[in-house]
Amino acid sequence: MPTFLRNHLISACFVAFFASAGIVAPPSATAADDYKIRANDTIEVKVFQEDDLSLKTRVSKEGLVVLPLVGPIQVLGLSPNLAAQRIKTAYADGYLVNPQVNVSVADVAKRNFTVLGQVSKPGVYQIPDYEFITLVQAIGMAGGYTSKANEKKVTVKRKVDGKDVTRTFNARDMAKLSKSRQVAIIDGDVISIEESIF
């Protein structure tokens, strides 16, 4: 089988494997302008010429922020611009005439993952703000494999709808793929690298 076709099939299997558990491929955008608001982020809401309505607030686990007059607003997964539009619509509904709203992310919630097993530096690591990292990069952050590591048997455990879901990957083959075609690591993931039996 040609290498390019083999790699394509490997990538498709990775995506399908995790997609079945609600786990998706990494996002294509990493810049702050394309950032999507997450639970526990702190956002700053400014309403032009309405200082009493401007505030900093933390996004709840449910993705809500509670604002003066309008109450809870869902902002989870929205860009700051889309969140501003949603808040503007809420204030325009009987409260303000043509409100001008700006939303910015004041503090990004920390996202951590754990690497266990046959790596040089097992432990807990932080995903950089506004970025995603792949499984291969996560292993690199933990110092890479030990001489006993089985690169073909790397597991990722993740909470999906409150349940633990575990998938096993051939990280050696995954490393040959482009970053956009690899599995992304998200907050709370636990990566385990087993010991080779040889």
Secondary structure, 3 states (H helix, E strand, C coil): CCHHHHHHHHHHHHHHHHHCCCCCCCCCCCCHHHCCCCCCCEEEEEECCCHHHCEEEECCCCCEEEECCCEEEECCCCCHHHHHHHHHHHHHCCCCCCCCEEEEEEECCCEEEEEEECECCCEEEEECCCCCEEHHHHHHHCCCECCCEEEEEEEEEEEECCEEEEEEECHHHHCCCCHHHCCEECCCCEEEEEECCC
